[in-house]
Amino acid sequence: MLEYLLSPRDLGQVRFGISPLCEAGLSLKALRQPGRFPLQLTWVRQVRAELDHCDRDVLGVLVDDALSTPDFLNPRPDTPLTDLAQELAALAATPLRVFRRNLAAMHGEVPKVLAGQDGPRRVAGALADYWRVCIDPYWQRMRTVLESDIAYRGKVIADDGVQRMLNDLSPIVSFDGTRLTVTRIVHPDRSERVAGRGLTLVPTTFTPDASVPLEPGHPPMVLYAPRGQGTMWSTAPVPAGTDFAQLFGPVRARLLMLLADPWSTTGLSAALAVTPSAVNQHLRLLHRTGLLMRRRYGRSVLYQRSSLADSLLLGGH
């Protein structure tokens, strides 16, 4: 169990971030034990053959049988706009003592394959190759889910407050007003004061419940599973036989069904198996007619159904 103690000031400084490096590192868990990640089995099947283009020796020691990863793979992102190249450069420059300590915390010792002076640079190079063939082709879909979840959490904060949002992160995360408790994943138990360092919440598609740093003193951070992963690898079904679908047409009806949660154009294009330009045409029309709301989040514009569309959709069913 890890317990973060938050003052009222700390509570007002809770922030969100997205880390491509975290996503790459944690994805190794799904390759190690696919059965623990049923929502990502489509991705696992698609990328396994690509691992022949990667440094398997290095990747193999970056996750253990307990599905732990070293803390240097989980940098705390400052914003949702974190750049992978910057994260890899920082990883390559990790002090050797920190690098070895993080590995020893996992394995009890530093694995021989990374015992040399070039360990941090070798890991950064291996992850750059791994990202290129195993993550980058799917990153837009993944990032859409992550950004949509952050937008949703922001709305929960605005409507119901930070405490409600924190208690809704994961079944193993709870918050009582001063203590944020993450159970079942840290041994031995420990308690840390946030004490002005800031608590960052990082959605990731490669954790079943939640994850936290292994070592004490790491910048306070909780990685959690975002909402909406169930639709990430599938295409939206046509709502057959409904007045709603007949009124709007199959593509717009499918769009509005998906947009109960925020989505970007790129994510919608993948889910609907149509071109981004076609999706944009539908989105502009639906927005002009008051059926969609839109907001900018980071590099993306996210769309979501309006209350008018909700009424029409419910009436159509």
N, C-alpha and C positions, 0 to 999 in steps of 0.2 A: 504494500500500500504506500502511495505517496500522497502527502497532504501539503497543499500550498495554503499558507496563511495570508489573507489579503486584508489590508486596511481599507477604509472607505475610499481613500485616495487611489489605492491600487485598483479597486473595483471600477473606478472611473477611467482607468487607463488600459483596460482589457482591449486588445486589438486582434485582428485577423491577418493572416498572411498565407501566401501560396509559395511553396518551395519546390521547384523542379528536381533539385538534388534529393530532397526527402522522398519525393515520389519515386525516383529511380531506385534509391537504396531500399525503400520499403517494398518495392515490387519484387525484389529478390525473394521475399518471403513467400509470395504466391508461387514462384517457380520451385521453391524448396518443398512446400507442402500445399499443393493445389487444392486438396480437399478442404482446407481451412478457408478458401476463398471462392465459394461457389459462384459469386457474381462476376468473377474475373476469369472463369474457365475458358470463355471464348478467346480472350486475349492470350492466355497461357498456351492454348492449342496453336494459335497463329504465330507466336514468336519462338516456340521451342526450337524450330529448325534454324532460326537466325542466330542462336547462341553459338553456332560453329564459327561465326565471324567475331566472336568476343574472346577475351582472356578469361577462360573458365577457371583457371587456377586462382586468379585474384578474386573474381566474383564469388567463388565458392566459399571463401573464408570471411566474406562480409555479412553473412547471416549464419546463425547456428541452429541446432535442432530445436532450441527453445524459441526460435524466431526472434532473437535479439539481433540488433544491428549496432555498430559502433556509433558513438555520439558525433564523430566527425562527419557522418553521413546525414545528420539531422541538424543543420544550422538553423538558427532562428531567423525566419524571413522578416525583414522590416516592413515590407509592403506586399500587396498581392501582385506586384509587378516584378518580382525578383527574377533576375536573369541567370540562366544556367551557366553561361560562360564565366560570369563573375563568381558564382558559387564554386565552380571547378577550379578557378584560379586560387580562390581562398583555400580550398581543400589541398591543392598542390603545395601551398605555402604553410600548411599546418606544422607547427613545431614538432620535431621528431619525438620529444618526450610525451607530448599530448597524444600524438598519433599512436604511440606504443602503449600508453596507458589505457586508451580507449579499447584497443584490441585485447589487451590483457584482462580488462574487466569482463569481456565476453568469454574468452577462451582459457583464461588462467595463465596464458603466456602469449607471446607474439608469434603467430604462425611463421614458419620458415620462409614461405614465399614472399613475405613482406618484412623480413628482418633487416633488409639492407637500408642504406642511407636514402635510397630513392623510393622508399615505400609510399609516401604521400603522392609523389608524382606518378608512380605506377598505378595507384588506385584512381587518380583523376583521369589518366589516359584510358584505363579500362572502362570507366563509367562513361566517358565521352563516346567511345565506340558502342557501348551497350545502348546508350540513349539513342544514337543515330539509327540503329536497326530495330530496337525493341520498344522504344517509347515514343520517339518523335512522330512516327506515322499515325499514332493514336492520340497524340497530345491534345489536339483541339477538342476531341470528344471528352477526354478526361478533364481538361481545364474548364470546359463549359459546366460540367457537373460541380466542380469545386467553386467556381464563381457564383453559380446559381445558389449553392448552399449558403455561401457567405451573405448574399443578398437576402436570403430568407432569414438568416440569423439576425441580420440588422433590423429587419422588420419586426421580429419578435422583441428585440430590445426596445424599439420605439413604442411598440404596443403594450408590452407587459413587463419590461425591465430586464436588467442584466441577470438577476437571480433566476428568473424563469428560463432564460436562454441557456445558462450554464447547466441547469438541471435537465435540460432536454438534449444535451450533447450525446450522451451514451448511457446505456444501462449501468456501466461501472463508474460513472462520474456523478458526483452529487455535491451540492453546495448549500451550506446552512446559513449563509450570510457573512461568514468570516473564513470558513474552511472549505477549500475545494479538495475533495477526496477522490482519488483514483484507486480503485481496489484491484487486487488479484494480479498485478503485473510487476511489482517491485519488491525485491527481497534483498536485504532486510527492510522492514518498514522504515520510512523516514518522514520527517516533517521539515519544511523549509519556509522561511518568510520571503514573500515577494519583495517587500521592503524597497519599493520604488523602482525595481528593475523592469517592471512591466510583465504582464502575462500575455503570451501570444497563443492564439488558437489556430491550428493548422489543419484544414480538412485534407484527407488523403484517401484515395480509393483502395489503398492496400493495408488497411488495418481492420480487423473484424469488429473491434470495439473501440479501443483507445490505446495510445502509446505515449510514453513520457521518456525523458532522458534517463539513461542508466546511472550516470554518475552524479553525486551531489555537487551543487554549485553551477551546473549548467544553466544558462538563462531559462527562466520559467517558461514552459511550453507544454501544451497538450495537443497531440495529434489525434484526430477523431474521424470516424467514418461519416461522409456526407450523405444527405438524402438524395434520392433519385438515381442511385447506381443501377437499379434494376432495369432501367431503360437504356443504359449506356451502349450496349452492344446489340440492341434489337432495333428493328424498324417499327414505327408506329402503325397499328392496325387500322384498316379502314372501318369506320363506324357504320357497318352495313345496316340497311333497313330502317334507318331512323329519319324522322322529319328533319332533324338538324343537318344530317349529311346531305339530304336532298336539297335543302335550302342553300347551303354554302358550297356544295361540291366536296368531293372526297379529300382533296389536299388541304383546303382551308379547314374542313372539319377535323382532320387529323392534327393540324397545327393547333387549333384551339383546345383539343383534348390534351395535347402535350403541355400547353402553356398554363396549366394550373400552377406550375412552378416556373421560375425565370429560366429562359434559354437564350443563347446567342444564335445568330444566323448560321454560323458554322455548325453548331451542334444540331440545330434543326435540319439542316441540309443532310447531315449524316443519318439522322434518325428517320427522315422521310425518304431518303434515297432519291433526292431531286437536287438540282443545281442551286448554289447559293443565290444566283441572280433571280431564279424563279421564286425561291423562298422570300427574297427581299420584296418582290412585287406583291406577293400576298400579304406580307407584314405591313407594308405601307398602306395598302387598302384597308386592312383590318384596323390599323391604328387611326386612320383618318375617320373611320366610321365609329370610333369610340369603343371598339371591342378589345383593344389592347392598350396596355400601358407600357412605357419604355423608360429605361434609365441607363445612364452610362456607368459602367463599373470597370475601372482599370482600362484596358485596351478594348473592351467589348461593350457593345450595347445589348442589354438584356431586355427581353420582351416577356410580358406576362398578361394573362387574361384580366380584363376589367370586370367589375361587378355586373355590368350589363351582359357581358359574354357568359358569366356564370349563370345568370338568370335564364338566358336563352338555352344554354347547354342543359341545365337541369330540366327546363321545360320540354326540350327536345327528347329527353329520355323518359 
